[in-house]
Amino acid sequence: DLLTPPDPTGTAVVAHPHPLYGGTRHDLVVAALCRGLVDAGRRVLRFDFRGTGGSGGSHDGR
């Protein structure tokens, strides 16, 4: 997801917790962090690593 406020003042890339602990881009902490960054005027890219959430492939446990 690319979250863009009007007139962004910077960009952040936010990674989710490890998939073995249930991490996806929709993790509650990730969502709150992204909301705060967008509210502060930052453009935010959040994504799922391979094999998690909406991403294809499989997670190999590393």
mmCIF file of the N, C-alpha and C atoms, coordinates in Angstrom:
data_MODEL
# 
_entry.id   MODEL 
# 
loop_
_atom_site.group_PDB 
_atom_site.id 
_atom_site.type_symbol 
_atom_site.label_atom_id 
_atom_site.label_alt_id 
_atom_site.label_comp_id 
_atom_site.label_asym_id 
_atom_site.label_entity_id 
_atom_site.label_seq_id 
_atom_site.pdbx_PDB_ins_code 
_atom_site.Cartn_x 
_atom_site.Cartn_y 
_atom_site.Cartn_z 
_atom_site.occupancy 
_atom_site.B_iso_or_equiv 
_atom_site.pdbx_formal_charge 
_atom_site.auth_seq_id 
_atom_site.auth_comp_id 
_atom_site.auth_asym_id 
_atom_site.auth_atom_id 
_atom_site.pdbx_PDB_model_num 
ATOM 1   N N  . ASP A 1 1  ? 0.845  -1.172  0.000  1.00 0.00 ? 1  ASP A N  1 
ATOM 2   C CA . ASP A 1 1  ? 0.000  0.000   0.000  1.00 0.00 ? 1  ASP A CA 1 
ATOM 3   C C  . ASP A 1 1  ? 0.891  1.235   0.000  1.00 0.00 ? 1  ASP A C  1 
ATOM 4   N N  . LEU A 1 2  ? 0.521  2.218   -0.783 1.00 0.00 ? 2  LEU A N  1 
ATOM 5   C CA . LEU A 1 2  ? 1.195  3.509   -0.757 1.00 0.00 ? 2  LEU A CA 1 
ATOM 6   C C  . LEU A 1 2  ? 0.185  4.510   -0.229 1.00 0.00 ? 2  LEU A C  1 
ATOM 7   N N  . LEU A 1 3  ? 0.440  5.019   0.956  1.00 0.00 ? 3  LEU A N  1 
ATOM 8   C CA . LEU A 1 3  ? -0.457 5.966   1.617  1.00 0.00 ? 3  LEU A CA 1 
ATOM 9   C C  . LEU A 1 3  ? 0.130  7.359   1.447  1.00 0.00 ? 3  LEU A C  1 
ATOM 10  N N  . THR A 1 4  ? -0.622 8.247   0.827  1.00 0.00 ? 4  THR A N  1 
ATOM 11  C CA . THR A 1 4  ? -0.074 9.558   0.498  1.00 0.00 ? 4  THR A CA 1 
ATOM 12  C C  . THR A 1 4  ? -0.981 10.674  0.995  1.00 0.00 ? 4  THR A C  1 
ATOM 13  N N  . PRO A 1 5  ? -0.480 11.512  1.912  1.00 0.00 ? 5  PRO A N  1 
ATOM 14  C CA . PRO A 1 5  ? -1.243 12.681  2.348  1.00 0.00 ? 5  PRO A CA 1 
ATOM 15  C C  . PRO A 1 5  ? -1.095 13.794  1.306  1.00 0.00 ? 5  PRO A C  1 
ATOM 16  N N  . PRO A 1 6  ? -1.911 14.838  1.408  1.00 0.00 ? 6  PRO A N  1 
ATOM 17  C CA . PRO A 1 6  ? -1.699 15.977  0.521  1.00 0.00 ? 6  PRO A CA 1 
ATOM 18  C C  . PRO A 1 6  ? -0.340 16.616  0.830  1.00 0.00 ? 6  PRO A C  1 
ATOM 19  N N  . ASP A 1 7  ? 0.411  16.974  -0.174 1.00 0.00 ? 7  ASP A N  1 
ATOM 20  C CA . ASP A 1 7  ? 1.706  17.651  -0.016 1.00 0.00 ? 7  ASP A CA 1 
ATOM 21  C C  . ASP A 1 7  ? 2.639  16.946  0.976  1.00 0.00 ? 7  ASP A C  1 
ATOM 22  N N  . PRO A 1 8  ? 3.028  15.688  0.713  1.00 0.00 ? 8  PRO A N  1 
ATOM 23  C CA . PRO A 1 8  ? 3.905  14.967  1.647  1.00 0.00 ? 8  PRO A CA 1 
ATOM 24  C C  . PRO A 1 8  ? 5.253  15.659  1.822  1.00 0.00 ? 8  PRO A C  1 
ATOM 25  N N  . THR A 1 9  ? 5.789  15.545  3.044  1.00 0.00 ? 9  THR A N  1 
ATOM 26  C CA . THR A 1 9  ? 7.075  16.175  3.372  1.00 0.00 ? 9  THR A CA 1 
ATOM 27  C C  . THR A 1 9  ? 8.208  15.160  3.486  1.00 0.00 ? 9  THR A C  1 
ATOM 28  N N  . GLY A 1 10 ? 7.917  13.908  3.246  1.00 0.00 ? 10 GLY A N  1 
ATOM 29  C CA . GLY A 1 10 ? 8.927  12.859  3.324  1.00 0.00 ? 10 GLY A CA 1 
ATOM 30  C C  . GLY A 1 10 ? 8.286  11.522  3.036  1.00 0.00 ? 10 GLY A C  1 
ATOM 31  N N  . THR A 1 11 ? 9.094  10.479  3.055  1.00 0.00 ? 11 THR A N  1 
ATOM 32  C CA . THR A 1 11 ? 8.608  9.130   2.759  1.00 0.00 ? 11 THR A CA 1 
ATOM 33  C C  . THR A 1 11 ? 9.173  8.152   3.776  1.00 0.00 ? 11 THR A C  1 
ATOM 34  N N  . ALA A 1 12 ? 8.345  7.194   4.194  1.00 0.00 ? 12 ALA A N  1 
ATOM 35  C CA . ALA A 1 12 ? 8.782  6.131   5.098  1.00 0.00 ? 12 ALA A CA 1 
ATOM 36  C C  . ALA A 1 12 ? 8.405  4.785   4.489  1.00 0.00 ? 12 ALA A C  1 
ATOM 37  N N  . VAL A 1 13 ? 9.264  3.796   4.673  1.00 0.00 ? 13 VAL A N  1 
ATOM 38  C CA . VAL A 1 13 ? 8.967  2.414   4.302  1.00 0.00 ? 13 VAL A CA 1 
ATOM 39  C C  . VAL A 1 13 ? 8.814  1.654   5.610  1.00 0.00 ? 13 VAL A C  1 
ATOM 40  N N  . VAL A 1 14 ? 7.645  1.037   5.812  1.00 0.00 ? 14 VAL A N  1 
ATOM 41  C CA . VAL A 1 14 ? 7.342  0.366   7.075  1.00 0.00 ? 14 VAL A CA 1 
ATOM 42  C C  . VAL A 1 14 ? 7.223  -1.136  6.828  1.00 0.00 ? 14 VAL A C  1 
ATOM 43  N N  . ALA A 1 15 ? 8.031  -1.912  7.541  1.00 0.00 ? 15 ALA A N  1 
ATOM 44  C CA . ALA A 1 15 ? 8.009  -3.374  7.441  1.00 0.00 ? 15 ALA A CA 1 
ATOM 45  C C  . ALA A 1 15 ? 7.258  -3.954  8.643  1.00 0.00 ? 15 ALA A C  1 
ATOM 46  N N  . HIS A 1 16 ? 6.572  -5.052  8.415  1.00 0.00 ? 16 HIS A N  1 
ATOM 47  C CA . HIS A 1 16 ? 5.786  -5.679  9.482  1.00 0.00 ? 16 HIS A CA 1 
ATOM 48  C C  . HIS A 1 16 ? 6.645  -6.622  10.330 1.00 0.00 ? 16 HIS A C  1 
ATOM 49  N N  . PRO A 1 17 ? 6.103  -7.061  11.494 1.00 0.00 ? 17 PRO A N  1 
ATOM 50  C CA . PRO A 1 17 ? 6.817  -8.024  12.335 1.00 0.00 ? 17 PRO A CA 1 
ATOM 51  C C  . PRO A 1 17 ? 7.047  -9.348  11.589 1.00 0.00 ? 17 PRO A C  1 
ATOM 52  N N  . HIS A 1 18 ? 7.906  -10.177 12.131 1.00 0.00 ? 18 HIS A N  1 
ATOM 53  C CA . HIS A 1 18 ? 8.248  -11.459 11.514 1.00 0.00 ? 18 HIS A CA 1 
ATOM 54  C C  . HIS A 1 18 ? 6.989  -12.294 11.270 1.00 0.00 ? 18 HIS A C  1 
ATOM 55  N N  . PRO A 1 19 ? 6.880  -12.918 10.101 1.00 0.00 ? 19 PRO A N  1 
ATOM 56  C CA . PRO A 1 19 ? 5.701  -13.724 9.784  1.00 0.00 ? 19 PRO A CA 1 
ATOM 57  C C  . PRO A 1 19 ? 5.444  -14.874 10.757 1.00 0.00 ? 19 PRO A C  1 
ATOM 58  N N  . LEU A 1 20 ? 6.476  -15.426 11.373 1.00 0.00 ? 20 LEU A N  1 
ATOM 59  C CA . LEU A 1 20 ? 6.251  -16.505 12.338 1.00 0.00 ? 20 LEU A CA 1 
ATOM 60  C C  . LEU A 1 20 ? 5.482  -16.025 13.564 1.00 0.00 ? 20 LEU A C  1 
ATOM 61  N N  . TYR A 1 21 ? 5.425  -14.711 13.756 1.00 0.00 ? 21 TYR A N  1 
ATOM 62  C CA . TYR A 1 21 ? 4.667  -14.128 14.861 1.00 0.00 ? 21 TYR A CA 1 
ATOM 63  C C  . TYR A 1 21 ? 3.388  -13.474 14.360 1.00 0.00 ? 21 TYR A C  1 
ATOM 64  N N  . GLY A 1 22 ? 2.954  -13.848 13.164 1.00 0.00 ? 22 GLY A N  1 
ATOM 65  C CA . GLY A 1 22 ? 1.697  -13.353 12.612 1.00 0.00 ? 22 GLY A CA 1 
ATOM 66  C C  . GLY A 1 22 ? 1.792  -12.010 11.927 1.00 0.00 ? 22 GLY A C  1 
ATOM 67  N N  . GLY A 1 23 ? 2.984  -11.547 11.628 1.00 0.00 ? 23 GLY A N  1 
ATOM 68  C CA . GLY A 1 23 ? 3.157  -10.226 11.036 1.00 0.00 ? 23 GLY A CA 1 
ATOM 69  C C  . GLY A 1 23 ? 2.686  -10.128 9.600  1.00 0.00 ? 23 GLY A C  1 
ATOM 70  N N  . THR A 1 24 ? 1.882  -9.106  9.314  1.00 0.00 ? 24 THR A N  1 
ATOM 71  C CA . THR A 1 24 ? 1.493  -8.719  7.957  1.00 0.00 ? 24 THR A CA 1 
ATOM 72  C C  . THR A 1 24 ? 1.442  -7.198  7.929  1.00 0.00 ? 24 THR A C  1 
ATOM 73  N N  . ARG A 1 25 ? 1.215  -6.634  6.746  1.00 0.00 ? 25 ARG A N  1 
ATOM 74  C CA . ARG A 1 25 ? 1.146  -5.177  6.647  1.00 0.00 ? 25 ARG A CA 1 
ATOM 75  C C  . ARG A 1 25 ? -0.065 -4.615  7.387  1.00 0.00 ? 25 ARG A C  1 
ATOM 76  N N  . HIS A 1 26 ? -1.008 -5.493  7.771  1.00 0.00 ? 26 HIS A N  1 
ATOM 77  C CA . HIS A 1 26 ? -2.201 -5.048  8.488  1.00 0.00 ? 26 HIS A CA 1 
ATOM 78  C C  . HIS A 1 26 ? -2.073 -5.214  10.005 1.00 0.00 ? 26 HIS A C  1 
ATOM 79  N N  . ASP A 1 27 ? -0.881 -5.539  10.493 1.00 0.00 ? 27 ASP A N  1 
ATOM 80  C CA . ASP A 1 27 ? -0.616 -5.630  11.930 1.00 0.00 ? 27 ASP A CA 1 
ATOM 81  C C  . ASP A 1 27 ? -1.080 -4.336  12.610 1.00 0.00 ? 27 ASP A C  1 
ATOM 82  N N  . LEU A 1 28 ? -1.657 -4.434  13.800 1.00 0.00 ? 28 LEU A N  1 
ATOM 83  C CA . LEU A 1 28 ? -2.212 -3.254  14.480 1.00 0.00 ? 28 LEU A CA 1 
ATOM 84  C C  . LEU A 1 28 ? -1.161 -2.186  14.763 1.00 0.00 ? 28 LEU A C  1 
ATOM 85  N N  . VAL A 1 29 ? 0.036  -2.592  15.145 1.00 0.00 ? 29 VAL A N  1 
ATOM 86  C CA . VAL A 1 29 ? 1.101  -1.619  15.413 1.00 0.00 ? 29 VAL A CA 1 
ATOM 87  C C  . VAL A 1 29 ? 1.546  -0.960  14.112 1.00 0.00 ? 29 VAL A C  1 
ATOM 88  N N  . VAL A 1 30 ? 1.678  -1.754  13.056 1.00 0.00 ? 30 VAL A N  1 
ATOM 89  C CA . VAL A 1 30 ? 2.049  -1.204  11.748 1.00 0.00 ? 30 VAL A CA 1 
ATOM 90  C C  . VAL A 1 30 ? 0.992  -0.202  11.288 1.00 0.00 ? 30 VAL A C  1 
ATOM 91  N N  . ALA A 1 31 ? -0.279 -0.560  11.422 1.00 0.00 ? 31 ALA A N  1 
ATOM 92  C CA . ALA A 1 31 ? -1.365 0.334   11.007 1.00 0.00 ? 31 ALA A CA 1 
ATOM 93  C C  . ALA A 1 31 ? -1.335 1.644   11.792 1.00 0.00 ? 31 ALA A C  1 
ATOM 94  N N  . ALA A 1 32 ? -1.128 1.560   13.109 1.00 0.00 ? 32 ALA A N  1 
ATOM 95  C CA . ALA A 1 32 ? -1.079 2.773   13.934 1.00 0.00 ? 32 ALA A CA 1 
ATOM 96  C C  . ALA A 1 32 ? 0.123  3.641   13.565 1.00 0.00 ? 32 ALA A C  1 
ATOM 97  N N  . LEU A 1 33 ? 1.272  3.013   13.340 1.00 0.00 ? 33 LEU A N  1 
ATOM 98  C CA . LEU A 1 33 ? 2.469  3.751   12.939 1.00 0.00 ? 33 LEU A CA 1 
ATOM 99  C C  . LEU A 1 33 ? 2.243  4.454   11.601 1.00 0.00 ? 33 LEU A C  1 
ATOM 100 N N  . CYS A 1 34 ? 1.671  3.745   10.650 1.00 0.00 ? 34 CYS A N  1 
ATOM 101 C CA . CYS A 1 34 ? 1.414  4.334   9.330  1.00 0.00 ? 34 CYS A CA 1 
ATOM 102 C C  . CYS A 1 34 ? 0.436  5.498   9.426  1.00 0.00 ? 34 CYS A C  1 
ATOM 103 N N  . ARG A 1 35 ? -0.614 5.336   10.219 1.00 0.00 ? 35 ARG A N  1 
ATOM 104 C CA . ARG A 1 35 ? -1.585 6.422   10.416 1.00 0.00 ? 35 ARG A CA 1 
ATOM 105 C C  . ARG A 1 35 ? -0.903 7.657   10.984 1.00 0.00 ? 35 ARG A C  1 
ATOM 106 N N  . GLY A 1 36 ? -0.065 7.459   11.992 1.00 0.00 ? 36 GLY A N  1 
ATOM 107 C CA . GLY A 1 36 ? 0.652  8.578   12.598 1.00 0.00 ? 36 GLY A CA 1 
ATOM 108 C C  . GLY A 1 36 ? 1.581  9.269   11.619 1.00 0.00 ? 36 GLY A C  1 
ATOM 109 N N  . LEU A 1 37 ? 2.278  8.491   10.801 1.00 0.00 ? 37 LEU A N  1 
ATOM 110 C CA . LEU A 1 37 ? 3.181  9.074   9.811  1.00 0.00 ? 37 LEU A CA 1 
ATOM 111 C C  . LEU A 1 37 ? 2.417  9.867   8.758  1.00 0.00 ? 37 LEU A C  1 
ATOM 112 N N  . VAL A 1 38 ? 1.307  9.319   8.276  1.00 0.00 ? 38 VAL A N  1 
ATOM 113 C CA . VAL A 1 38 ? 0.493  10.039  7.287  1.00 0.00 ? 38 VAL A CA 1 
ATOM 114 C C  . VAL A 1 38 ? -0.078 11.309  7.908  1.00 0.00 ? 38 VAL A C  1 
ATOM 115 N N  . ASP A 1 39 ? -0.553 11.220  9.144  1.00 0.00 ? 39 ASP A N  1 
ATOM 116 C CA . ASP A 1 39 ? -1.075 12.411  9.834  1.00 0.00 ? 39 ASP A CA 1 
ATOM 117 C C  . ASP A 1 39 ? 0.002  13.475  10.001 1.00 0.00 ? 39 ASP A C  1 
ATOM 118 N N  . ALA A 1 40 ? 1.270  13.042  10.091 1.00 0.00 ? 40 ALA A N  1 
ATOM 119 C CA . ALA A 1 40 ? 2.395  13.975  10.224 1.00 0.00 ? 40 ALA A CA 1 
ATOM 120 C C  . ALA A 1 40 ? 2.899  14.462  8.862  1.00 0.00 ? 40 ALA A C  1 
ATOM 121 N N  . GLY A 1 41 ? 2.221  14.041  7.787  1.00 0.00 ? 41 GLY A N  1 
ATOM 122 C CA . GLY A 1 41 ? 2.564  14.539  6.464  1.00 0.00 ? 41 GLY A CA 1 
ATOM 123 C C  . GLY A 1 41 ? 3.531  13.688  5.669  1.00 0.00 ? 41 GLY A C  1 
ATOM 124 N N  . ARG A 1 42 ? 3.760  12.453  6.102  1.00 0.00 ? 42 ARG A N  1 
ATOM 125 C CA . ARG A 1 42 ? 4.697  11.579  5.391  1.00 0.00 ? 42 ARG A CA 1 
ATOM 126 C C  . ARG A 1 42 ? 3.959  10.628  4.460  1.00 0.00 ? 42 ARG A C  1 
ATOM 127 N N  . ARG A 1 43 ? 4.557  10.366  3.316  1.00 0.00 ? 43 ARG A N  1 
ATOM 128 C CA . ARG A 1 43 ? 4.083  9.310   2.414  1.00 0.00 ? 43 ARG A CA 1 
ATOM 129 C C  . ARG A 1 43 ? 4.616  8.002   2.991  1.00 0.00 ? 43 ARG A C  1 
ATOM 130 N N  . VAL A 1 44 ? 3.781  6.951   2.983  1.00 0.00 ? 44 VAL A N  1 
ATOM 131 C CA . VAL A 1 44 ? 4.177  5.682   3.601  1.00 0.00 ? 44 VAL A CA 1 
ATOM 132 C C  . VAL A 1 44 ? 3.969  4.523   2.629  1.00 0.00 ? 44 VAL A C  1 
ATOM 133 N N  . LEU A 1 45 ? 4.999  3.695   2.498  1.00 0.00 ? 45 LEU A N  1 
ATOM 134 C CA . LEU A 1 45 ? 4.889  2.441   1.757  1.00 0.00 ? 45 LEU A CA 1 
ATOM 135 C C  . LEU A 1 45 ? 4.914  1.317   2.777  1.00 0.00 ? 45 LEU A C  1 
ATOM 136 N N  . ARG A 1 46 ? 3.874  0.502   2.774  1.00 0.00 ? 46 ARG A N  1 
ATOM 137 C CA . ARG A 1 46 ? 3.860  -0.705  3.612  1.00 0.00 ? 46 ARG A CA 1 
ATOM 138 C C  . ARG A 1 46 ? 3.554  -1.883  2.695  1.00 0.00 ? 46 ARG A C  1 
ATOM 139 N N  . PHE A 1 47 ? 4.118  -3.029  3.013  1.00 0.00 ? 47 PHE A N  1 
ATOM 140 C CA . PHE A 1 47 ? 4.029  -4.177  2.112  1.00 0.00 ? 47 PHE A CA 1 
ATOM 141 C C  . PHE A 1 47 ? 4.065  -5.461  2.914  1.00 0.00 ? 47 PHE A C  1 
ATOM 142 N N  . ASP A 1 48 ? 3.693  -6.553  2.272  1.00 0.00 ? 48 ASP A N  1 
ATOM 143 C CA . ASP A 1 48 ? 3.832  -7.882  2.860  1.00 0.00 ? 48 ASP A CA 1 
ATOM 144 C C  . ASP A 1 48 ? 5.074  -8.539  2.279  1.00 0.00 ? 48 ASP A C  1 
ATOM 145 N N  . PHE A 1 49 ? 5.862  -9.163  3.131  1.00 0.00 ? 49 PHE A N  1 
ATOM 146 C CA . PHE A 1 49 ? 6.978  -9.961  2.646  1.00 0.00 ? 49 PHE A CA 1 
ATOM 147 C C  . PHE A 1 49 ? 6.441  -11.206 1.934  1.00 0.00 ? 49 PHE A C  1 
ATOM 148 N N  . ARG A 1 50 ? 7.278  -11.859 1.165  1.00 0.00 ? 50 ARG A N  1 
ATOM 149 C CA . ARG A 1 50 ? 6.896  -13.053 0.405  1.00 0.00 ? 50 ARG A CA 1 
ATOM 150 C C  . ARG A 1 50 ? 6.190  -14.062 1.309  1.00 0.00 ? 50 ARG A C  1 
ATOM 151 N N  . GLY A 1 51 ? 5.038  -14.548 0.838  1.00 0.00 ? 51 GLY A N  1 
ATOM 152 C CA . GLY A 1 51 ? 4.315  -15.600 1.538  1.00 0.00 ? 51 GLY A CA 1 
ATOM 153 C C  . GLY A 1 51 ? 3.493  -15.138 2.725  1.00 0.00 ? 51 GLY A C  1 
ATOM 154 N N  . THR A 1 52 ? 3.329  -13.835 2.911  1.00 0.00 ? 52 THR A N  1 
ATOM 155 C CA . THR A 1 52 ? 2.512  -13.327 4.015  1.00 0.00 ? 52 THR A CA 1 
ATOM 156 C C  . THR A 1 52 ? 1.418  -12.423 3.469  1.00 0.00 ? 52 THR A C  1 
ATOM 157 N N  . GLY A 1 53 ? 0.315  -12.341 4.227  1.00 0.00 ? 53 GLY A N  1 
ATOM 158 C CA . GLY A 1 53 ? -0.770 -11.450 3.824  1.00 0.00 ? 53 GLY A CA 1 
ATOM 159 C C  . GLY A 1 53 ? -1.187 -11.688 2.385  1.00 0.00 ? 53 GLY A C  1 
ATOM 160 N N  . GLY A 1 54 ? -1.216 -10.614 1.579  1.00 0.00 ? 54 GLY A N  1 
ATOM 161 C CA . GLY A 1 54 ? -1.626 -10.713 0.187  1.00 0.00 ? 54 GLY A CA 1 
ATOM 162 C C  . GLY A 1 54 ? -0.501 -11.006 -0.774 1.00 0.00 ? 54 GLY A C  1 
ATOM 163 N N  . SER A 1 55 ? 0.679  -11.307 -0.275 1.00 0.00 ? 55 SER A N  1 
ATOM 164 C CA . SER A 1 55 ? 1.831  -11.555 -1.140 1.00 0.00 ? 55 SER A CA 1 
ATOM 165 C C  . SER A 1 55 ? 1.861  -13.014 -1.589 1.00 0.00 ? 55 SER A C  1 
ATOM 166 N N  . GLY A 1 56 ? 2.321  -13.226 -2.802 1.00 0.00 ? 56 GLY A N  1 
ATOM 167 C CA . GLY A 1 56 ? 2.445  -14.586 -3.313 1.00 0.00 ? 56 GLY A CA 1 
ATOM 168 C C  . GLY A 1 56 ? 3.678  -15.282 -2.774 1.00 0.00 ? 56 GLY A C  1 
ATOM 169 N N  . GLY A 1 57 ? 3.841  -16.524 -3.176 1.00 0.00 ? 57 GLY A N  1 
ATOM 170 C CA . GLY A 1 57 ? 5.008  -17.280 -2.755 1.00 0.00 ? 57 GLY A CA 1 
ATOM 171 C C  . GLY A 1 57 ? 4.808  -17.922 -1.398 1.00 0.00 ? 57 GLY A C  1 
ATOM 172 N N  . SER A 1 58 ? 5.895  -18.400 -0.839 1.00 0.00 ? 58 SER A N  1 
ATOM 173 C CA . SER A 1 58 ? 5.816  -19.025 0.483  1.00 0.00 ? 58 SER A CA 1 
ATOM 174 C C  . SER A 1 58 ? 6.959  -18.515 1.348  1.00 0.00 ? 58 SER A C  1 
ATOM 175 N N  . HIS A 1 59 ? 6.671  -18.410 2.620  1.00 0.00 ? 59 HIS A N  1 
ATOM 176 C CA . HIS A 1 59 ? 7.668  -17.982 3.591  1.00 0.00 ? 59 HIS A CA 1 
ATOM 177 C C  . HIS A 1 59 ? 8.490  -19.198 3.981  1.00 0.00 ? 59 HIS A C  1 
ATOM 178 N N  . ASP A 1 60 ? 9.810  -19.069 3.948  1.00 0.00 ? 60 ASP A N  1 
ATOM 179 C CA . ASP A 1 60 ? 10.661 -20.231 4.225  1.00 0.00 ? 60 ASP A CA 1 
ATOM 180 C C  . ASP A 1 60 ? 11.120 -20.334 5.679  1.00 0.00 ? 60 ASP A C  1 
ATOM 181 N N  . GLY A 1 61 ? 10.610 -19.464 6.546  1.00 0.00 ? 61 GLY A N  1 
ATOM 182 C CA . GLY A 1 61 ? 10.930 -19.568 7.965  1.00 0.00 ? 61 GLY A CA 1 
ATOM 183 C C  . GLY A 1 61 ? 12.182 -18.867 8.412  1.00 0.00 ? 61 GLY A C  1 
ATOM 184 N N  . ARG A 1 62 ? 12.879 -18.192 7.499  1.00 0.00 ? 62 ARG A N  1 
ATOM 185 C CA . ARG A 1 62 ? 14.101 -17.487 7.887  1.00 0.00 ? 62 ARG A CA 1 
ATOM 186 C C  . ARG A 1 62 ? 13.825 -16.049 8.182  1.00 0.00 ? 62 ARG A C  1 
# 
